[in-house]
């Protein structure tokens, strides 16, 4: 498989602009509508999201 977007470096610092990741790629690639919701945090304090297609 070929990725449709480059990897996103994440950080626990919410001010760095990358801490929330990039979860906007799958829906445009498939053409389906999507809903992304927050799902909590990892043990390192990084946010986790869940995307419903």
C-alpha positions as CSV (number, residue, x, y, z in Angstrom):
1,X,0.0,0.0,0.0
2,X,1.0,3.6,-0.6
3,X,0.3,6.2,2.0
4,X,-1.9,9.1,0.8
5,X,-0.3,11.6,3.2
6,X,3.1,11.9,4.9
7,X,3.5,10.7,8.5
8,X,2.7,13.4,11.2
9,X,5.1,13.7,14.1
10,X,3.1,13.9,17.3
11,X,3.9,15.6,20.6
12,X,2.2,15.9,24.0
13,X,2.6,19.7,23.7
14,X,-0.8,21.0,22.5
15,X,0.8,24.3,21.2
16,X,3.1,22.7,18.7
17,X,0.3,22.3,16.1
18,X,1.0,18.5,15.6
19,X,-0.3,17.1,18.9
20,X,-3.7,16.3,17.5
21,X,-2.3,14.5,14.5
22,X,-3.8,14.5,11.0
23,X,-7.0,12.5,10.7
24,X,-8.4,14.2,7.7
25,X,-7.0,11.9,4.9
26,X,-9.1,8.8,4.8
27,X,-12.5,10.3,4.1
28,X,-11.4,12.4,1.1
29,X,-9.5,9.4,-0.4
30,X,-12.5,7.1,-0.2
31,X,-15.2,9.7,-0.9
32,X,-17.2,8.8,2.1
33,X,-18.4,11.3,4.8
34,X,-16.7,11.0,8.1
35,X,-17.1,12.0,11.7
36,X,-14.0,12.3,14.0
37,X,-14.5,12.4,17.8
38,X,-12.0,12.6,20.6
39,X,-11.5,9.2,22.4
40,X,-9.2,10.1,25.3
41,X,-5.5,10.1,25.9
42,X,-2.6,7.6,25.8
43,X,-0.5,6.9,28.9
44,X,2.0,9.5,27.6
45,X,-0.8,12.1,27.5
46,X,-1.2,12.2,23.7
47,X,-4.7,12.6,22.4
48,X,-6.5,9.8,20.6
49,X,-9.3,10.2,18.1
50,X,-11.8,7.9,16.5
51,X,-13.1,8.4,12.9
52,X,-16.4,6.9,11.8
53,X,-16.9,6.4,8.1
